[in-house]
């Protein structure tokens, strides 16, 4: 049996996750201005990239379920059984990835079936080539997921994260070649990025073979349907499948629908604004992910009082971390967009504001979903998952003729607010809380710093630059960052609860170091 401390592994994983996020964050400001130089072509690229979402869900939940059982086998040092679970999940993923590849090939020959407004041979050629590249590299997804699983179940995911980080840096650096003066080579850029990813996957698999003496030949022999593995994994896999499907309907189909029924230019407008949502989704995913395990500790010990206290503390601590940045980016969306990608994307400003506000109360859903998972309240999560896409798409169908592209942002916001309210209702019901108590612990402490943040930015925005340039962009970012930091400082001095928690954390860290 394996019995060892993984503390250093956790630190390495979080360090490399944070580093990768920082690189992705700054890559937005390096890569996007180059990609968005030609809005129509960028729109084609954005739609073609959006179809890759199906590759992320093509395992139907079986690879995710297999990872749980493979990790258990690893802990028992059952290498052959571990490979069976990985192999079975990879087999399901491979089948549906190949189906996706066939669809990509079909769309490559008929790109007009995916995109509206391909009115020149050059646009058709660009879309076709991008789709053919996607089809050709689709099977790499299977290899990538398998290699990640091998490292992750050993809590050494930081190894492949480092290699992926190197690949990202190389790809980001390549924009200076593919998009140099007088050149806009988006197809070669995409082919290069896919090739780099493939090379990294091969290196990761070879590292796994060498580091763990991993029998890759036997692993790939396990790529088959195993009825025993299926019987054990299917309940866990299917339980998450419905939530996965409704999440795709709510969050992932926008650009495909816009590209098909509205056109590539509008996709470009939408994609730039949606970068705000992607940014907040990524950073808050990293922020809240460690708390799921801690909540499960309380649930496992049947410590409802401990879970209640943990929930309230998570609400109060995460509220300023979520509210301040989303409000700040929403207020300064106009100078941010204009200094980042230029005046061609004026229409993105309203959408960007809404996509920032979508996450303003996400500390409720992230915290509450952690509690619901810990207490296995799957029914409530099904209800929330169902409500969101219904409100979203019905709202768009009813109002697109009135509001145009802005309807996508408005109803993304409305659907999210409704789900946040339901999350709050469920948590209040579970822990028998009162709205007054929640307001005093969560919202009252952030009022003063929030008033400072909003009033300051509404004044300062009149003095910010609006012309596209790297210097102007960093000036805008610096203004946003400074205002958020000062708001956090005000929060610290005006909230006794925050001061107590911060001091407690510092004491805990110092004690561990000693």
N, C-alpha and C positions, 0 to 999 in steps of 0.2 A: 504493500500500500504506500502511496505517496503522501508524505507528511512534511511540508516545508513552509516557510514563511514567504509570502509573495509581496511583502511591503515594498521592496525595491522595484518589483515588476510594476506594481500599481503606479508608483511615482514616475517610472519611465514611460508607461503608457500615457499618463496624463500630460507629461512633458511633451511627448512627440505629437499627441493629439492637439495640444495647444499651439505648438510650433506649426503644424500643418494648417491649422485654422488661420494663424497670423499670415502665413504665406498666401493662402487662398484669399484672405481679406485684401492684402496689398496687390495681389494679382488682378483683382477687380479694377484697380485704378491704373494698372499697366496694360492689361490685355484689352479690356472693354473699349477704351477710346480708339484702338486700332480696328477692332472687329466692327464697330458701329459707324465707321467712315462711310460705308455704303449701306444705308438702311434696308433696302430691299434684299440685298444679298445676305445681310446679317439676319433678316427675318427668315429667309430660307434656311440658313444655318441653324437658327434657334428652333425652328419646327423639326428639322431633321434630328437635332439633339434631343428634343422632347420625346420622340418615339422610343428613345432608349430607356424610358421609365419602365417599359414592359419587361425589359431584361432584368431589372431589379426585383421584379415580383414573379418572375417566371418559374421559380421553384415551388410556387403554390403553398409556401410555408413549410415544406418538408425539409429543406436544407436548414432552416432555422431550428426546426424541431430536432433534426438530426444532430445539430451542434450540441444541444443540451445532453442528449444521450451519449454522444461521442466523448464529451467532457467527463461524464461519469465513468465511462470505460477507461479513459486515460487515467483517472484517479485510482482505478483498480488495476492499472497497468495491463489492461487487456487490449493490446495493440490491434489484433485481428478484428475484434468486435468493434473497435473504434473505426476502423477502415470500412466496415460494413455500413455503419450509419452515415459516414461521409459519402461513401460510394453511392448509397441509395438516394440520398438527397441530391447529389450531383447528377445522377441518372435522370431524375425528374426534371431538374434544371436544364440538362442537356436537351431532352426531348422538346421542351417548350422553347428553348433558345433556338433550336433548329427551325421550329415552326415560325418563330419571329424572323429568322434569317430569310426564310422563303418569302415571307410577307415583304420584307425590306427589298428583296430582289424584284418582286413584282412591282412595288412602288417605284423602284429605280427605273423600270421600263415605262411606268405610267405615273410620273410625279404629280401630274395634274389631279390625280385621284386624292392626293394628300394636301396639295397647296392650290389655292385660288390665286389667279393673277400672274401665272407664268406665261407671259405674253411675248417673250423673246426666246430665241434658241439658246442664248447664253444663260438665261435663268433656268431653262429646262435642263441644260447640260450640268450646271452647278448642282441643282437638286438631285439629278440622277446619279452623279458621281459620288456625292456625299452618302446617298442611300446605299450604293453598291459597296462603299467602304464599310459602312455600318454592317451590312450583311456579311462581308468577308471576315470581319473581326468579331462578330457576335459570339462564336464559340470561345473566344478568349475570356469571356465573362465567367464561364464555368471554371476554367483554370484559375482565374483570379480569386473566385469565391472559395475554391478548395484550398488554395495556398493560404488564404487568410484564416480559414478555419483551423488548419494545422497549427499555426502559430497562436491563434486566439485561445484555443482550448488549453494551451500550455501557459497562458497568461504572458506570452512573449510576443504579442501583437506589435509591440514597438519595433520589432525587427523589420517586418514588411512595411510598417509605417514610415520608417526611415528611408527605405528604398523608394517608396511611393513619393516621398517628399523630394528626393533627388530628381525623380521623373518630372514632378511638377515644376521644379526650378528650371530644368532643361527646356520643357515645353514653353514656359513663360518667357524664357530668354529667346526662344526661336521667333517670337513675334517681331523682334527687331530686324530679322532677316526676311520673313515672309511678308511683312507689311512696311518695308522701308519705302522711302520716297518714290512715288510713281508705281508702286507695286501693291496689289491687294490680292494675295494668293491664298484664299481661304481654304481651298480644296487641298493643296499641298500641305498647308498647316495642319489640317485635320488628319491627313494621312500620316504625317510625321508624329503627331501626338499619339495616335493609335499604335503606331509602330514602337514608340518608346514604352508605352504601357505593356505591350506584348513582351518586349525584352525584359522588363522588370518582373513580370510574372514568371518567365523562364528562370531568371536568377533566383527568385523566391523559392521555387520548387527545388532547384538544385541545392539551395541552402538548407531547406528542410531535410532533403535526403542526406546531406553531409552532417548536419548538426544533430539530427535525431536518429540517424541510421534508418531513415524512413524508406520503406520498400514501395516506391512509386509504381512499380510494375504491378504489384499485388493490389495497390489502391485502385488503379484503373481497371483491373480485372473485377473489382467490386462494383463497377459502374453497371448495375443491373437491378431489376426489380426483385426485391426480397420480401416475400409475404410476411415473414416473421417480423422484420423491421417495420414494415408498413402497419401491421396490427398494433405495434407499440407506439408508433409515432403519429398515426393518422388523427387521433383525437386532438392532440396538441396542435398539429398543423392546421386542421380545419377550424379550430376555435379562433385562430388569428386570421383565417382567410377572408371571412366576411368583413372584418374591420379593415383589412387591407384593401378589399375591393371598393368599399365606400370611401376610403381615404383617397384612392386613385380618382374616383369620380369627383370628389370635392377639390382636391389639391393639384392633381397632376395633368388633367386633360385640357386645361385652359388654352395652352398654346396650339395644341392640335386642332381644337375646335375653331379658334381664331384663324389659323392658317387655312383650314379647309373651307370655311364659309365667309371669311372676311378678306383675307389676303396677307401676303408676306410683309407689306409695310406696317400693318397694324401689329403683326407679331413682334416686329422689332421694337415698336413703341411699348408694347406690353412687357416684353422680355427685360428691357432696361428697368422698368418699374418693379418688376417681380424680383429683381436682384435684391431689393430691400427685404422682401419676405424670406428669400433664401438665406440671406445674411443672418437675420434674427433667428430663423429656425435652426440654423447650424449652431450658433453660439449658445442658444438656450438649451439645445439638445445636449451639448457638452456640459453645460452648467448643472443641469438637473439629473443627468444619468447616474451619478454615484448614489443619489438618495433612494433609488429604488431598492437597493440591497439593504440599506439601513431600515427602511420601512418594513421589509420582509422579516428582519430580525424581531421587530416588535410583534408582528403578526404571528410569527412562529412561536413566540413565547406567550401568546395570547395576552399581551400587555396592552389593552385598549387605552388605558390612561397614558401610557408612554407614547403610543401612536398618536393620540389626540394632541399631546404636548408637542410632539415632533411635527405634526401637521401645522399647528398654529405658529410654531417657530419658523417653519419653512415658508409659510405665507408671509410673515412679517419681514423676514430677512430678504426674501427674493423679490418682494414688491418694488423697492427702489431700484434694484438691479435691472428690473424689466421695464418699469414705467418710465424712468428718466431717459434712457437712450431712445426708446421708441417715440416718445413725445418730442424729443430734441430733433431727431431726424425728420419727423413729420413737419415740424415748423420750418426747418432749413432745407426742405426738399428742393425748392426752386433754385437757389444758388448752387446747391450740391449737384443737381442734374445738369445745369447749364455749364458749370465749370468742369464737369466730368466728361460728358459726351456731346455737349453743344446744343445749339438752338434747334437742330433737326428733331429733337426729342422733347419739345415743349409739352406735347400731349401726355408725356410720361409723368409729369409733375403731380397732377391730381391723383393718379393711380399710385404713385410712390408714397404720397401722404397716407392714403388709405391702407396700403400694405404695411406701413409702419404701425399705424393705429391698430391693425388686426392683432398685433402681438402685445398691445399695451396691457391687457389683462391676462396674458397667457401664463403669468405666474399662478393663476388660479387653476387653469387646466393642467399644467405640468405637475403642480403639487397634488391636486385632487386625483389625477389619473394614477399617480404613484400610490396614493392611499387605496384607490379602487382595485388596483392590481394586487396590492398586499392583502386586501380583504376579499379578493376574488369576486368582485362585484362586476362580473362580465356583462350581465343584462343591461346595467346602466351604461356601460361603454357602447354596447350595441345601439341603444337608444340615441345616444349622442352622435354616434357615427352615422346613423340613418337620418337624423334631423338635418345635419349640415348640408349634404348634397341636394336634398329636396328643396330647402330654402334657397340655396345658391342657384340651381339651374332653373327653377320655376321663376325666381326673381329676374334672372337674366332674360328669359324668354318673354316675360311680360314687359320689361322696361328697356330692352336694347334699342328699340326704335326711338325711344325718348332720350336716353342718356348715352347711347353709343358704347364705346369701349369702357367708359367709366362705370357702367353697370356691373362689370366683372369685379371691380374693386369694391363698389358699394355693397354688393351682396356677399362678397367674401367677408367683409366687415360685419354685416348684419348676422350672417350665419354663425360667425365666430362668437359674437356677443351673446346670441341665444344659447350657444353651447356652454359658454363660460357661466352664464346664469344658472343653467341646469347643473353644471359641476358644483357650483356654490351651494345650490339647494340640496344636492345629494350629501355633500360634506356636512352641512348644517344638520341634516336629518340623521346621519350616521353618528355624529358626536354630540347631538343635542345642544348645539350652539345657538347663540342669538346674533341677529344682525348687528345689534349695538356692540356686542363684545368683539365681533369681527372688525367693525369699523374702528373701534378704539385701538385695536392691536395692529391693524393693517393700514387703513387709509388715513387716519388722523395724524400719525407720525410723519407721513410724507407730504402733508399739505404745505407746510412752510417752504421746504426746499423746492417743491413743485411750482409754487407761486414764483419763487425767485427764478427758476429755470425758464418758465414760460415768459415772464415779463422781460427778462434779460435778452432772450433770443428774439422776441418780437421787436425790441429796440435795435439790437445789433444787426439784424438781418438787413436793415436799410443801408448799412455801411459795407456790406459784404460784396465782393466782386461777382459779376454775372457772365464773364467771358471765359471761354474754354481755354484752360492752360493748367499745367501741372502745379505751378506756383499758386494760382488762385484756388485750385482744388485743395491743396494742403492747408491753405489759409482757412478755408471753410471747415475742413476736418478739424483743424486745431481749435477753431472757435467752438465747434460742437463738443469736442473732447474736454476743453477747459471748463465749459459751462456745466457739463455732467459731473466732472470731478469736484467742482465747488459745491454742487448740489449734494453730492455724497458727504462732503465735509460738514455742510449745514445739517444734514440728516443725522450725522454722528453726534453733533453737539446739542441737537434739539430732541433727540430720542434716547431716553434712559435705557430702554430695552435694547436698542442697537449697541449702546456703549457696553452694557453688561455682556452681551453675546460676543462682541469683538474682543473685549478683554479676556473673556473665558477662552476664546479660541487661541489668543496669543499665549496665555498661560499654558494651555494644553500643548501647543507646539513646542514651547520652551522646555516643558517637562519631558516631552518625548526625546528632544535632542540631548537632554542631560542623561 
